[in-house]
Amino acid sequence: MSKGRPRKVAELIQRELSDLLLREVRDPRIGMVTLTAVDVSPDLSHAKVFFTVLGEDRKEAAWRALNRAAGFLRSQLAHRIKLYAMPELRFVYDESVERGDRLSRLIDSVAPGKR
């Protein structure tokens, strides 16, 4: 199997999941969630869905809500995306945004001649 297929499936899953979260999921803990990436295994059996959420204190609640909704989301994806088997969804908090922000603030604090 080519490396391009898992990437294309990942992009499609991210797009469709974002739409499902916006339109179909009514859990308020998921309201401010942004999907940042999806990583699909080469055999298309698992998908790691990376997300961020507005507010440091909300990430645990959002993670729990997303994992609780994973079965519903997977079944809805199966209706939207025609695959032999829909990958199992696993949600992971994406810390890269926080890390980038922290590094940016650190650089700004030590940079000479701030503008």
Phi, psi and omega per residue, in radians:
M1 nan 2.438 -3.119
S2 -1.337 2.783 3.121
K3 -1.296 -0.334 -3.121
G4 -1.227 -0.593 -3.106
R5 -1.113 -0.876 3.105
P6 -1.014 -0.632 3.129
R7 -1.149 -0.753 3.129
K8 -1.150 -0.713 3.092
V9 -1.115 -0.705 3.121
A10 -1.068 -0.772 3.130
E11 -1.102 -0.729 3.125
L12 -1.144 -0.759 3.115
I13 -1.076 -0.758 -3.136
Q14 -1.068 -0.784 -3.129
R15 -1.107 -0.818 -3.109
E16 -1.231 -0.669 3.096
L17 -1.107 -0.724 3.107
S18 -1.027 -0.750 3.113
D19 -1.140 -0.745 3.113
L20 -1.085 -0.754 3.138
L21 -1.108 -0.628 -3.139
L22 -1.264 -0.734 -2.966
R23 -1.796 -0.507 -2.968
E24 -1.922 -0.512 -3.060
V25 -1.592 2.177 -3.063
R26 -1.781 0.141 -3.123
D27 -1.294 2.103 -3.105
P28 -1.121 -0.366 3.119
R29 -1.217 -0.305 -3.115
I30 -1.709 -0.049 -3.041
G31 -0.960 -0.691 -3.055
M32 -1.877 0.473 -3.135
V33 -1.499 2.419 3.032
T34 -2.152 2.242 3.075
L35 -1.476 2.168 -3.075
T36 -1.740 -0.482 -3.138
A37 -2.927 2.787 3.012
V38 -2.320 2.314 3.124
D39 -2.068 1.993 -3.113
V40 -1.776 2.367 3.123
S41 -1.132 2.705 -3.109
P42 -0.986 -0.541 3.126
D43 -1.568 0.098 3.092
L44 1.094 0.400 -3.117
S45 -1.607 -0.388 -3.119
H46 -2.351 2.534 3.071
A47 -2.302 2.155 3.055
K48 -1.627 2.094 -3.087
V49 -1.877 1.986 -3.123
F50 -1.582 2.389 -3.115
F51 -2.442 2.766 2.957
T52 -2.197 2.875 3.128
V53 -2.507 2.536 3.119
L54 -1.287 2.078 3.137
G55 1.781 1.991 -3.118
E56 -0.968 -0.646 -3.078
D57 -1.295 -0.154 -3.071
R58 -1.737 -0.096 -3.008
K59 -1.175 -0.676 3.132
E60 -1.146 -0.789 3.125
A61 -1.115 -0.708 3.123
A62 -1.139 -0.743 3.126
W63 -1.048 -0.788 3.122
R64 -1.094 -0.761 -3.131
A65 -1.133 -0.726 3.122
L66 -1.122 -0.768 3.126
N67 -1.171 -0.573 3.081
R68 -1.174 -0.609 -3.127
A69 -1.531 -0.031 -3.033
A70 -0.987 -0.745 3.135
G71 -1.105 -0.802 3.091
F72 -1.064 -0.805 -3.123
L73 -1.103 -0.706 3.133
R74 -1.112 -0.740 3.140
S75 -1.177 -0.653 3.095
Q76 -1.177 -0.673 3.077
L77 -1.082 -0.666 -3.134
A78 -1.078 -0.524 3.089
H79 -1.324 -0.521 -3.065
R80 -1.582 -0.575 -3.063
I81 -2.033 2.194 -3.133
K82 -1.559 1.715 3.063
L83 -2.229 2.710 3.091
Y84 -1.024 -0.793 3.085
A85 -2.456 2.322 3.133
M86 -1.376 2.302 3.125
P87 -1.049 2.577 3.043
E88 -1.273 2.342 -3.073
L89 -1.637 2.333 3.034
R90 -2.286 2.140 -3.098
F91 -1.629 2.356 -3.091
V92 -2.332 2.286 3.104
Y93 -1.215 2.266 -3.111
D94 -1.580 1.862 -3.106
E95 -1.514 -0.068 -3.075
S96 -1.116 -0.592 3.132
V97 -1.155 -0.821 3.102
E98 -1.075 -0.763 -3.135
R99 -1.079 -0.760 3.107
G100 -1.091 -0.725 3.117
D101 -1.133 -0.744 3.140
R102 -1.104 -0.763 3.107
L103 -1.123 -0.709 3.137
S104 -1.087 -0.761 3.107
R105 -1.141 -0.664 3.114
L106 -1.124 -0.779 3.113
I107 -1.100 -0.748 3.121
D108 -1.084 -0.596 -3.080
S109 -1.289 -0.418 -3.125
V110 -1.907 -0.079 -3.102
A111 -1.228 2.233 3.112
P112 -1.257 2.588 3.075
G113 1.090 0.905 3.106
K114 -0.985 2.500 -3.130
R115 -1.478 nan nan
